[in-house]
Amino acid sequence: IEVIFKVCIATSRKIFQRKRRLAKLKRTEPKAFGSVFSGIGGNMLVTKIAMAVPGGRWGALILSAVFVLFLGMFLETVAMIMLAAPIVSPLLVSLGFNPLWWGLIFMMLLQVAYLSPPFGFALFYLKGVTPPKISLEEIYLSSLPFIGIQIVGIILVAMFPILALWLPNLIF
């Protein structure tokens, strides 16, 4: 029993160390991407594109939201955060949007992207637990009302920032 216990402890340590290294990589990779992207002038290019969009800063917000939703059609959530956040967030904050407010909208967009076809990962998970007679097409169609409700929520939070900022403003 003592040998089994030692093996379990050693295995647990190795797993913990591996997870710690991966967590550290997940924290440093977006910073590295953001630094390289800024260093080669990517932020200036994105800012020029955003300023050319009709509608000013609100046009840039809509373009950013469409970009995040487009990424959601092909990427999983963590990959979207690592790719989109270093590009879009500094731009929108520099345009005068509240970072907390944008963070909430960004998370809501990630949720919509997680549900939207063709690669709505939540839809595939749902297919795995439904009876075989329910097709993936039926699941796609039944997700549309939920996606619509979430988009209405995003629009409301975008139009009325106080919905997202009331409690933080009350606390801080």
C-alpha positions, 0 to 999 in steps of 0.5 A: 500500500505504501508503494501505491501511495508513493506512486500516486503522489509522484503521479499527482505531482507530475500532473500538477506541474504539467498543469502549472506549466500550461497555465503559465503558458496560457497567461504569457502567450496572449501577452507575447502575441499582443507585444509582437502584434504591437511591435510590428505595427498591428495596432496602428493598422487595426486603428486605421481600419476602425477609424475608416469604418462609418459610425465612428467609435460605435462602428468600430464596436460593431465591427469588433463584435462581428469579428468576435462572432466570426471567429466563434464560427471556427475557433473555441473560446480560449483560442478566440480570447487569445486571438481577439482580446489583444487586438480588439480590447486596446482599440476599444478602450482607446476609443473611450469605451469602459473596459469593464463594459467591453469585457462584459460584452466580449464575454456575451459575444463569446457565449453567442459564438459558443452556440452559433453554427457551424461549429457551435461547440455547445451544440455538439455537446448537446447532440451527445446527450440527446436521443439518437432520433434528434438530428443535429439540424434540429438542435441548430434550429432550436438554438436560434431563439437562444442566440436571438435572446442573447443578441438582444441582451448584448444590444441592450447592454451596449445601448445602456451601459448602466446595466453592466456598470451599475453594481460595480459603480455601487461597490467601487 
